């Protein structure tokens, strides 16, 4: 997905063996993960601390912020510079940057130039951020397949019924015929949301909610984890149950976990990329692989950890599992 975005935005082909632009965005993303949770630094509670001299003891956050700003600037500037240099030489491939700079004559217009540069940077960083979230979601799906083997079996049966076993990999044309895979993706997002506390917002004007007065300028944290584990909306919320999103026997479908992607105008712009990438990954895994618990040398089953990190982007802690291809035909598809 990151390679597709780089090609679309900058007309650049990512080096699969290690890429300088991907390294830039990785460094920039580290800063987002470090400061994403409100309260990670004391300055979140005492904003006036931002005026401390950088050399002063206790002002480490200022020194970190300076380094992180440099990383973010390089992430925005370097790939953009790559495309504009190709344009100057006359052989830049079609891309969001080249098309918009040409269309608006932005090379001579500083304001448009900056808008195109920053829009490209948001698309670039946002897409790779979505990829990070997708990795977390796929790891959660693997953990769920191990803890709930009956769900894995049901997913495999659905994929086999639609495309056959070992004949080909799933593709997006199969999406309408694979509702259970769709439900697994939704349940993964609900069961352990990738960004449990979401992104902090600020109230633009005073408000009253649930009897609480919220002054203008208040930092508001939308607790996505709590919302997605509310028993009123999701009975037995700690259970991984994709059927909660499937209408059957007159049962009311439970709300889709859209809050996992945020709220309002600040909702994650890469959510469709994340959903589609997670869907194709989980469908492909169900088609070709089986996941199970590890058995030690003495025949004892090793229970996988179901604990998650408590960071801005939450991942399951490393867990042991056994992965095997479902058949020789499935292995041939992977090879």
N, C-alpha and C positions, 0 to 999 in steps of 0.2 A: 504493500500500500504506500509506503514512504517513497519507493522508487517511482510509482505512478505519479504521485504529487509533484516530485522534483521535476519530472519530465513535463508535466502539465504546466507548472508554474514558471519554471526557469528554462525549459528545453534542455535539461541536463540529465545525462545518464549516470546513475549512481554506480560506483565501483563496489561490487558485492564482496570484495576482499578487504574492504576498509576504505572509508570515504571521508575526506576532510570536511565536507559540508555537513555530513551526518554527525561527525564528531563535534562540530560547532553547536548544533542544535541539542545534542546530548548534554553538553556543558551548560547551555542555557536552561534546559529543562531541570537540571539539578537544583538551580536556584528557585525555580517555581515549586518544586517538591519541598524544599527546605522552608519556604515562607508561606506555603499554601494554607496550612492550618493556622487560624487566628490564635494568637497567643504564643507562637513559637519563639518570639523575642519580646523582651520587656518593653521595647518601644511601642508595641501594639497596645499596651495598657497606659503608657505615659508618653504620648506623642512628642512632648517637648524634648525628650532625650535625643531626638534627631539633630539637635543643635549643639551637641557635645563635640569637642575637638576629636578628630579621629585617633589621635595618639593617646587619649585619656584611657586609663584602665576602666574596663566595663563597656567600652565603645567598640568592641569587636564587630558588632553588627554593622557599624558604619564602614569598616574596612571590608567586610564581606560584601556589603551592598555595592561598594565601588568596583570590586572585582566582578561581581555578577552583572553589573551594568555594562561593563566592557564585553562580557560574553554575549549578552543580548544584542549589543550593537554590532558585534562581528557577525552574529548569526543573521541579522537583517541585511548587513552591507555586503558580505563576501559573495554569496550566490547571486545577488542582484548585480554586483559589479561584473561578475562573470558574463551575465547575459548582455549587459550594456556594452561591454568590450567586443563581444561577438557582433552586436548590432553595428558598432562603429566600423567593423571590418567587412560588414555586408553579408555575413552568412550565419546569422542567428536563426535557429530552427523556430517554428511557430511555438508560442507559449503565451501564458497570461501576461507576462512582463513585456515581451517584445510586441505583442499585438496592441496592448494598451498604451505603451509609449509611442508607438507609431500612429495609432488612431487619434490620440489627443495631442500629438506633437509635444509630449511632456518633456522631451530632452531640453526644450527651450523654456519650459514653464516649471519653475521650481516647486510651486504648490502641487501641481499634478504629479511631478516627478516623485515627491515625497509620499503622496497618497498611494501611488502604484508600488513604491518600495515597501511601504508599511503593510499594505494589503497582501503583498506576496509573502512577507515575513510571517504574518498571522496565519496564512494558509499553510506555509511550510511548517512552522512550529506546531500549529494546531493539528495537522495531519499526523505528525510523528507522536504528539501527545496522545492522539486517538489510538495509535498503534500500541503505545504503552498500556493504555486502558484495555485494549483488546487482548493483549497478552495476559493480563490479570484475569479477564473474563474467561479466557480459554483454560487457564490453569484451574479456575474454579469449576469449570465444567468437567475437567478430568477428575478433580477431587470428588465431585458429585457422582460421577460414573463409578468410582471406586466404592464410595460409601453406600450407594444405592444401585446395585447391579441390575435390579429389575428395570430401572429407568434406562440404563445403557442398553439392555436387551430390547426394550420397546423402541428405542431410537433406531437401533440396527434393523429391526424388523420393518419399520416404516421405510427406511431408505432402501432396503432390499426389495420391498414390494413395489416401489416406484421406479427404480432404475436397474434392478437386478443386482445380484452379488458378483463382484469381480469383473463386471463388464466395462464400467467406466466410472470416473469420479463424478460426484454431484456438480451441478452448475446452477446458475441463478434462474435458468428456465424451469428448474424443478421446484422453485420456492413455493408456488401455490399448492403443490401436491405434498408438501412436507410440513404440515402444521405442528407436528409434535416437536420437530427440530426448532421451529420458530418459538414454541412455548418454552423449550429448554433455554434458549437465549434470554428470553424475558425473565425466567426464573433465576438464571445466573445473576442478572443485574439486580434483582430484588433480594436474593438470598444473602449475598455479600456485595453490596454496592462498591464499585471501584473507588469512588471518592465519597467516603462515608459521611463527611460533614459538608460536602459541597464547597462552593467558593463563597467567601464572605461578601455580603452586599452592604450598601449604606442606604438608609432611608433618606429620600430626597425631601420629604416633608413630614410633619408630625402625623401620627396615626394612632388608632386604638384597635387592638386585636385581642379577642378573648378576654376583655376586661383589663388588658394591660396598655398603659400609655407608652407610646414609642416616640421619643423626641426626634426632630429632624437631625440628621447626621449620625444616627445610631448605627453601630455595626450590627448587622443581623446575620445570624448563621442558620441556614436551613439544614436541619439534621436529617439528611436523607435516610440514614440507617434507621432512625426511630420511625420515620414515616413508612418505610418499607417493611417494618416489623410490627406495625400497629395491628393488633388482633381484630379490631373492628373491620379492617379492610382485608386482612390476610390471616384467616384462622390457621392455627399451628404455624406461626411464622418462622420458627427455627427449622421446620422440615423443608427439604427440597422437593417441591411438588409441582412439576410443569402443568399438571392437569388443571391447576387453578386458573390457567389462561385459555382453557379449551371449553367451549360450550357443548355440553352433552347432558342428556336426560333432563332438559329444562333447567339445569343448574346455571345460576348467574355467574358470568365470567368476572373474575376479580380485576381491579383496576390495573392497567398497564403501568409498569414502574418508570414512568417518564421523569420523575423527580431525580432519578439516578443521573440524569444529564444536566440538572440545574433548573433554573426558573426564568421565565420572562425573556427579555431581550438578551440576557446573558446566558441563555441556555447554550450548551456545548454546540458549536457550529459543525463539529466533526462527528456528530452522533450517528448520522446515516452511514458514514464510512465505517465507524466502529461497529454498528449493528450488522452491516453486510459482511464485514471481514470476520466477525465472530461467527456469523451464521454459516458461511462457507467453510470455515475451519472446523466447526463442530460437526457439520454434515459430513465432511470428508473423513473426520476421525471415526464417526459412527459407521461409515461405509467400509473402512479398511482396518481399523484397529480395535483391540479389546484391552481394557485396563482392569487390573485386579490388585488385591492386596499381596504384599510380599510375605513369603513363608521362609522362616529362618532355617538353619541347618538342623535344628531339632524338631522341625515340623510345627513350630508355633507361628500363628498368624501375627504379623506386625500391623497394628492399627495405625493408619496414617494420621498425622496431626491435622486438626481442622481449625487451627489457630491462624489468625491473620495479623499482619503488621498494622500498627496504629499510626500510620503516616498519612500524608495528604492523599497519595495514591496507595491504596491498600492491596497487598498481595498475600496469598496464602504462604505461610512459612514453608520451607522445604519439606517435602514428604516423600517417603519411599513408595514406589509402586512397580508393578510388573506390566510391561507393555509388549504386546505381541500382535503380529498381523493376523487377521481373521482366517486367512487361507493363502495358498500359493498364488491364486489369482489376484487377491488383494495386494499381496507383496509386489506382484508384477506392476500394478498400478503405481505403487510408491517408488519403484525403481525407475 
